[in-house]
Amino acid sequence: MTRQILRGNLCWSAAPDRLRFQERGCLLVQDGVVQGVEQELPDAWKQVPVRDFGQCLIIPGLVDLHIHAPQYEFRGTGMDLELLEWLNQRTFPVEARYRDEAYAEKAYQVFTQDLKNSATTRACIFATIHLPATRILMEQLEATGMKGMVGKVNMDRNSPETLREKGPEQSAGDTVKWLEACAGRYKHVQPILTPRFIPSCSDALMRRLKEIQIQYRLPVQSHLSENPGELEWVKDLCPEAEFYGDAYDRFGLLGGEGCPAIMAHCVYSGKEEQKRLLERGVWIAHCPQSNMNLASGIAPVREFLDLGLRVGLGSDVAGGSSLSIFRAMTDAIQVSRLYWRLADRDRKPLTLDEVFYMATAAGGSFFGKVGRFEPGYQLDAVVLDDRRLNRLGNKTLRERLEQVCYLSDEREIVAKYVAGNPVIEPALP
């Protein structure tokens, strides 16, 4: 039995619309699991060493529900293009390079180290179609001590020959080879089924992926209702589908019991699609920066929350240009305010409380009991020294947290824990 105590200014979500603060509180942890938050140590814990972080903020680790690792190198470029042009001109040529293992080794080393140094503690990650490169990414992510899910991408149509699998059987066969090769290999990293999106996956491939999902009991991640051009394309490819999400659901790949799904974007998810997502228990990865950069639009997140849908945040690098989920929180608030002002005054803008919940507890729930400082939850935590931002020392904990969300970067990170284990070692004695 391993016990540890973290002391500092604790901030976490008590509910989807309510933050909780504990000034100079003690976070009690046993075997990587939170036992409680106390102002003073109980007698049974008084002999346990305390890691005292002084006036630092301690928050749950941030969760990135949607990111493309091979795109990290070209983030911030091609931002004058819309989605489909951007995929063909920027994304696909770069992703094709990952057939070279030496290239993948170098590129993924940069990505995983920068992810380690961020405030993200868990992530759901797209790789490419390439088996060796996908294993390299999983190994490097494993070495950071972070937790995450990595998907070998499936795509057997409507992509360049250099990045297109040779039919559904090869795509499915390579997926099984990959799953068998990584079975029992990793402590921190798990596989996730990853059909890129409906336009790049034939009906035959989608049927095979469902068979694989049933056999291996895998979660699934993909894209949904991101861009107007994409929606029109899906209508042409799947005329029998009632809406975009129905195209996934007809193959059984829109979530469900034991095989949860993350669908990124959902910018144009109408009421029928929203209802289906709720019925299937889908997590929506809201990626506001990407939706702005690629001129996709503004997702109706207020509608999602009012309906009771699960909504987390994604950086969507390289559609999004920053790894920071703090930045995603800021962008989510700002685009919701623009939507409220310019499009629909009945849709209230998102609040700090709501986006913080999305970045921690809501995204964390995809991984189980993650993202809150409550008994029974795994300890994922980030310690932030915000003195650079609070030079006068005159702000409340709420004001400090809000300023961190808007202004902080990796310079504020003092320590980072995943399931109780230090990923960034604290520099304090």
C-alpha positions in Angstrom: 0.0 0.0 0.0 1.4 3.4 -1.1 0.2 6.6 0.4 0.9 10.1 -0.6 -0.4 13.6 0.3 -0.3 16.6 -2.0 -0.9 20.0 -0.4 -1.8 23.2 -2.2 -4.7 25.2 -3.5 -7.0 22.6 -4.9 -9.4 23.3 -7.8 -11.8 20.8 -9.4 -15.3 20.3 -10.7 -17.9 19.4 -8.2 -20.6 19.3 -10.9 -20.8 20.2 -14.6 -21.6 23.8 -13.8 -19.9 24.2 -10.4 -16.2 24.5 -9.5 -14.9 23.7 -6.0 -11.9 25.3 -4.3 -10.0 24.2 -1.2 -7.4 26.7 -0.1 -4.3 25.0 1.2 -6.1 21.6 1.1 -4.6 18.2 1.5 -5.3 15.7 -1.2 -5.1 12.2 0.2 -4.0 9.4 -2.2 -3.6 5.7 -1.7 -2.2 3.4 -4.5 -2.9 6.2 -7.0 -6.5 6.7 -6.0 -7.9 9.7 -4.3 -9.2 9.0 -0.8 -10.4 12.5 0.0 -9.7 16.2 0.4 -9.1 17.5 3.9 -8.1 20.9 5.4 -6.3 19.2 8.2 -4.7 15.7 8.2 -6.7 12.9 9.9 -4.8 11.0 12.6 -4.3 8.0 10.3 -2.5 10.1 7.7 -0.2 12.2 10.0 2.8 9.9 9.5 2.6 10.1 5.7 5.0 12.5 4.1 3.4 15.6 2.6 4.4 17.1 -0.7 3.7 20.7 0.0 3.4 22.9 -3.1 2.8 26.1 -1.1 0.5 28.6 -2.9 0.5 26.6 -6.2 -2.8 25.6 -7.8 -3.4 21.9 -8.1 -6.0 20.9 -10.7 -7.1 17.5 -12.3 -5.1 16.6 -15.4 -6.5 17.8 -18.6 -7.9 15.3 -21.2 -7.5 15.6 -25.0 -10.2 13.6 -26.6 -9.0 14.2 -30.2 -5.5 14.7 -31.6 -3.6 13.6 -34.7 0.0 12.8 -33.7 1.5 12.6 -37.2 0.1 16.1 -38.0 2.0 17.8 -35.1 4.9 18.8 -37.3 2.8 21.0 -39.6 0.5 22.6 -37.1 -0.2 26.3 -37.8 0.1 25.9 -41.6 -2.5 25.6 -44.4 -5.0 27.6 -42.3 -6.3 29.4 -45.4 -7.9 26.1 -46.5 -11.1 24.3 -45.7 -11.2 20.7 -44.4 -11.2 18.7 -47.6 -8.7 20.8 -49.4 -6.5 20.9 -46.3 -6.6 17.1 -46.0 -5.5 16.6 -49.7 -2.9 19.4 -49.8 -1.4 19.3 -46.3 -2.4 16.3 -44.2 -2.3 13.3 -46.6 1.2 14.1 -48.0 2.7 14.4 -44.5 1.0 11.3 -43.1 2.3 9.3 -46.1 5.9 9.9 -44.8 5.2 7.7 -41.8 5.8 4.6 -43.9 9.5 5.5 -43.1 10.1 4.1 -39.6 13.1 6.4 -39.0 11.0 9.4 -39.8 8.2 8.2 -37.5 10.7 7.6 -34.7 12.0 11.2 -34.9 8.6 12.9 -35.4 6.8 11.0 -32.7 9.6 11.6 -30.2 9.0 15.4 -30.7 5.2 14.9 -30.3 5.3 12.7 -27.2 7.8 14.9 -25.4 5.9 18.0 -26.0 2.7 16.3 -24.9 4.4 15.1 -21.8 5.5 18.7 -21.0 1.9 20.0 -21.4 -0.9 20.0 -18.9 -2.6 17.0 -20.7 -2.5 13.8 -18.7 -4.6 11.5 -21.0 -5.3 11.6 -24.7 -7.1 9.8 -27.5 -4.7 9.8 -30.5 -4.9 9.1 -34.2 -1.8 7.6 -35.8 -1.7 6.6 -39.5 -2.4 3.5 -41.5 1.2 2.3 -40.9 1.7 -0.6 -38.5 5.3 -0.1 -37.5 4.9 3.7 -37.1 1.8 3.1 -34.9 3.7 0.8 -32.7 6.5 3.4 -32.4 4.0 6.0 -31.3 2.5 3.7 -28.7 6.0 2.8 -27.3 7.0 6.4 -27.1 3.8 7.4 -25.4 4.2 4.5 -23.0 7.7 5.8 -22.1 6.3 9.2 -21.0 4.2 7.6 -18.2 1.1 9.2 -19.5 -2.1 7.2 -20.3 -3.9 7.2 -23.6 -5.5 5.4 -26.5 -3.8 5.2 -29.9 -5.5 4.1 -33.1 -4.1 2.7 -36.3 -6.1 4.6 -38.9 -8.3 2.7 -41.4 -8.9 4.1 -44.9 -9.3 2.1 -48.1 -10.9 4.7 -50.4 -10.9 8.4 -51.4 -7.3 9.0 -50.4 -4.0 9.2 -52.3 -2.5 5.8 -53.3 0.4 6.5 -51.0 -2.0 6.6 -48.0 -4.7 4.1 -49.0 -4.9 0.5 -47.9 -5.5 -2.0 -50.6 -9.0 -2.9 -49.9 -11.1 -3.8 -46.8 -9.4 -7.2 -46.2 -5.9 -5.7 -46.0 -7.1 -2.9 -43.8 -8.9 -5.2 -41.4 -6.0 -7.8 -41.5 -3.4 -5.1 -40.6 -5.7 -4.0 -37.8 -5.8 -7.5 -36.4 -2.0 -7.8 -36.7 -1.6 -4.6 -34.9 -3.9 -5.6 -32.1 -2.2 -9.0 -31.6 1.2 -7.3 -31.6 0.3 -4.9 -28.9 -1.8 -7.2 -26.7 -0.4 -7.2 -23.1 2.5 -5.1 -24.2 1.7 -1.8 -22.6 0.8 -0.7 -19.1 -0.4 2.8 -19.9 -1.5 2.8 -23.6 -4.5 1.0 -25.1 -5.6 0.5 -28.7 -8.7 2.2 -30.0 -10.5 1.4 -33.3 -10.0 4.3 -35.7 -11.9 4.5 -39.0 -10.8 7.9 -40.2 -14.2 9.0 -41.4 -17.0 7.7 -43.6 -15.6 9.0 -46.9 -12.3 7.1 -46.4 -13.8 3.8 -45.4 -15.8 1.5 -47.7 -18.9 -0.3 -46.5 -17.1 -3.6 -46.6 -14.3 -2.2 -44.4 -16.8 -0.8 -41.9 -18.5 -4.2 -41.6 -15.1 -5.9 -41.0 -14.2 -3.2 -38.3 -17.4 -4.0 -36.5 -16.5 -7.7 -36.4 -13.1 -6.7 -35.0 -14.6 -4.5 -32.4 -16.9 -7.3 -31.2 -14.0 -9.7 -31.0 -11.6 -7.4 -29.2 -14.1 -5.2 -27.3 -12.6 -2.0 -28.5 -13.8 1.6 -28.2 -13.9 3.6 -31.4 -12.9 7.2 -32.5 -13.8 9.0 -35.6 -15.1 12.3 -37.1 -18.7 13.4 -37.5 -20.5 16.3 -39.1 -17.4 18.6 -39.2 -17.7 20.6 -42.4 -20.4 21.4 -45.0 -18.5 19.9 -47.9 -17.9 16.7 -45.9 -21.6 16.4 -45.2 -22.6 16.7 -48.8 -20.0 14.0 -49.7 -21.4 11.6 -47.1 -24.9 12.1 -48.5 -23.6 11.1 -51.9 -21.7 8.1 -50.5 -24.5 6.9 -48.2 -27.8 7.9 -49.6 -29.7 5.4 -47.4 -28.4 7.1 -44.2 -30.9 9.3 -42.4 -28.0 11.6 -41.3 -24.2 11.4 -41.0 -24.2 9.6 -37.7 -26.7 7.1 -39.0 -24.0 6.0 -41.5 -21.8 4.9 -38.6 -24.7 3.5 -36.7 -25.8 1.2 -39.5 -22.5 -0.6 -39.1 -22.8 -0.6 -35.3 -19.8 1.8 -34.9 -21.6 4.7 -33.1 -20.9 3.4 -29.6 -23.1 1.3 -27.4 -22.7 -1.1 -24.5 -19.1 -2.1 -23.8 -17.7 -0.3 -26.9 -17.9 3.4 -26.3 -17.3 6.0 -29.1 -15.8 9.4 -29.4 -17.0 11.5 -32.3 -15.0 14.7 -33.0 -16.6 18.0 -34.0 -20.4 17.5 -34.5 -20.6 21.1 -35.7 -23.6 20.2 -37.9 -25.3 17.6 -35.8 -29.0 18.3 -35.9 -31.6 17.2 -33.4 -32.1 13.7 -34.8 -28.3 13.1 -34.8 -28.0 14.6 -31.3 -30.8 12.2 -30.1 -28.9 9.2 -31.6 -25.7 10.3 -30.0 -27.4 10.5 -26.6 -29.0 7.1 -27.1 -25.6 5.5 -27.9 -23.8 7.2 -25.1 -21.3 8.9 -27.5 -18.6 11.3 -26.2 -18.4 14.4 -28.4 -14.9 15.9 -28.7 -15.4 19.6 -29.1 -12.5 21.1 -31.1 -13.2 24.9 -31.3 -9.8 26.0 -32.6 -9.8 23.5 -35.5 -13.4 24.5 -36.3 -12.2 28.1 -36.6 -9.0 27.4 -38.4 -10.7 25.3 -41.1 -13.7 27.5 -41.3 -16.0 24.6 -40.4 -18.3 26.6 -38.0 -19.3 26.6 -34.4 -20.6 23.5 -32.7 -23.9 23.9 -30.8 -22.4 22.9 -27.5 -25.0 24.6 -25.4 -27.6 22.3 -27.1 -25.4 19.3 -26.4 -25.1 20.1 -22.7 -28.8 20.9 -22.3 -29.7 17.6 -23.8 -27.3 15.7 -21.5 -24.7 14.7 -24.0 -21.1 13.9 -22.9 -18.9 16.7 -24.2 -15.1 16.8 -23.8 -12.5 18.9 -25.5 -9.9 18.1 -28.2 -7.0 20.0 -29.5 -7.3 18.4 -33.0 -3.8 19.2 -33.9 -3.1 20.0 -36.7 -6.5 21.4 -37.5 -5.9 23.1 -34.2 -2.5 24.7 -33.9 -1.9 24.2 -30.2 -1.6 21.2 -28.0 -2.9 23.2 -25.0 -6.3 22.1 -23.6 -6.2 25.4 -21.7 -6.3 27.0 -25.1 -9.2 24.8 -26.1 -11.1 25.9 -23.0 -10.6 29.6 -23.9 -11.6 29.0 -27.5 -14.7 27.1 -26.4 -15.9 30.1 -24.3 -15.0 32.6 -27.0 -16.7 30.9 -29.9 -19.8 30.3 -27.8 -20.0 34.0 -27.0 -19.7 34.8 -30.7 -22.5 32.4 -31.5 -24.7 33.9 -28.8 -24.0 37.4 -30.0 -24.2 36.8 -33.8 -26.5 33.8 -34.3 -28.8 32.8 -31.5 -29.4 34.8 -28.3 -31.2 31.9 -26.7 -28.0 29.8 -26.6 -26.2 31.0 -23.5 -22.4 31.2 -23.8 -20.3 28.6 -22.0 -18.9 29.4 -18.6 -15.5 28.7 -17.0 -17.2 26.1 -14.8 -18.5 24.3 -17.8 -15.4 24.2 -20.0 -13.2 23.2 -17.0 -15.6 20.3 -16.4 -15.4 19.4 -20.1 -11.6 19.5 -20.0 -11.3 17.3 -16.9 -14.2 15.3 -15.6 -16.2 14.9 -18.8 -13.2 13.9 -20.9 -11.8 11.9 -18.1 -14.9 9.8 -17.8 -14.1 8.2 -21.1 -11.2 6.6 -19.2 -13.2 5.6 -16.2 -13.1 7.4 -12.8 -10.7 10.2 -13.9 -10.7 14.0 -13.8 -12.0 14.8 -10.3 -10.6 15.1 -6.8 -13.3 12.8 -5.3 -12.9 9.5 -3.4 -12.4 6.6 -5.8 -11.0 8.7 -8.7 -7.5 8.0 -10.1 -5.1 10.8 -9.2 -4.4 12.7 -12.4 -3.1 16.1 -11.3 -1.2 19.1 -12.6 0.5 21.5 -10.2 0.7 25.1 -11.5 2.9 27.9 -10.2 1.1 31.0 -11.5 3.2 33.7 -9.9 4.2 35.0 -13.3 0.5 35.7 -13.9 -0.4 36.9 -10.4 2.4 39.2 -9.5 0.5 41.3 -7.0 -0.8 38.2 -5.3 -4.3 39.8 -4.9 -6.6 37.4 -6.7 -9.1 34.8 -5.5 -8.5 31.1 -6.4 -11.3 31.4 -9.0 -9.7 34.4 -10.6 -6.3 32.7 -10.6 -7.8 29.6 -12.2 -9.5 31.7 -14.9 -6.3 33.5 -15.6 -4.4 30.3 -15.9 -6.9 28.9 -18.4 -6.5 32.0 -20.5 -2.8 32.8 -20.2 -0.7 29.9 -18.9 1.7 27.6 -20.8 4.2 24.9 -19.9 6.2 27.5 -17.8 3.6 27.3 -15.1 3.8 23.5 -14.7 5.6 22.4 -11.6 4.6 18.8 -11.5 2.3 16.3 -13.2 0.8 13.1 -11.9 -1.0 10.3 -13.8 -2.7 7.6 -11.8 -0.6 8.8 -8.8 2.7 8.5 -10.6 4.9 11.6 -11.3 5.2 12.2 -15.0 6.9 15.6 -14.5 8.8 15.3 -11.3 8.3 18.1 -8.7 11.3 20.3 -8.3 10.4 21.2 -4.7 12.2 19.4 -1.8 
